[in-house]
Amino acid sequence: MLDTHHGLANAVNLPYGMRFNIEGQENKFENIARALQLKNGSDGNDVVNYLFELNTAIHIPHKLSAIGVKDEHIETLSDLAVADFAHPNNPRPVSKKDFRELYLEAL
């Protein structure tokens, strides 16, 4: 839609989506924190912070606006996310409203 590389868009959105998924998946996030060799007792929020720090280190922006996304794109992006064949595989159910909120947070 915006001629943005798919991987870049995913990298910008990943920390926001991961934060959304913490609820109900706390044990999995503790396992992710251990796999990333974060400090003992790390949780989902530490994983999300790690992802933001990683993006900074490899010069990936933290906001969708930095890659051309504007408020006027949010509705279409939300529709596309709901229609995506992979979205039902998310560990936590995601509605169009959830996608809209995630995109706005990342904007």
Secondary structure, DSSP 8 states (H G I E B T S, - for coil): -----HHHHHHHHHHHHHHHH-TT-HHHHHHHHHHTT--TT--HHHHHHHHHHHHHHTT--SSGGGGT--GGGHHHHHHHHHH-TTGGGSSS---HHHHHHHHHHH-
